[in-house]
Amino acid sequence: MKHGATLLKNNSKGFTLIEVLVSIVILSIIAVVSTNFLQSSVEARDESSKKLQNIKELNIASSILRRDIRQIINVPMRDYFGNNLKGNFIADTASDSLVFTTLVNASYSTSRIRRVEYLYQNNALIRKQYYADNPYSYDEFFETTLLEDISEIEFSYLGTSKWYASWPIDLITQRKIPELIKITFTRNNLEYEWVINPNIDYVYKK
């Protein structure tokens, strides 16, 4: 009797098959919930990181563009043959570009005056800075891609209380800088609009 009672007592310490199955199911549910939570956290982190990167790129591009336009210099521009171009500020709708002369941070040189060109190319906003205000070659520049993945872009220029798609408008505006410059574009399915005041109020006089 004592031997039988001892055997019965030892058998009562084990787990039944149902208990094991219930434990497995509970652990599986916990694992699934934890995995989904972890995946959601990773996706949220990646999405936040992507948005922060997008904001950073927009801020840098906006700062560079605003700096160039606000430090613009209203002087005649020449081609590499020395001939005057038709405008001190040239914006062409056909090539989606604008060209002007501005002051840049160039401590390595005696002159900070440079010709700058902005253009929309291959769904990107590109900045070209030439090594002189009137370069002898259009191939001598360094290029920076400010923004990528732009689906569309539009440049507008305010003059005589009207917005224009190109500049200059006539012989008079060839010697003037637009009063305002507006850039609208779409990036990552979001629309943006930048309006910049060149901060220059005089007409170039020979």
Beta strands, then each sheet from edge to edge (+ up, - down):
strand 1: 72-73
strand 2: 90-92
strand 3: 97-103
strand 4: 113-121
strand 5: 124-130
strand 6: 141-147
strand 7: 150-159
strand 8: 162-164
strand 9: 180-187
strand 10: 190-196
sheet 1: 1+ 3- 2+
sheet 2: 1+ 3- 4+ 5- 6+
sheet 3: 8+ 7- 9+ 10-
end
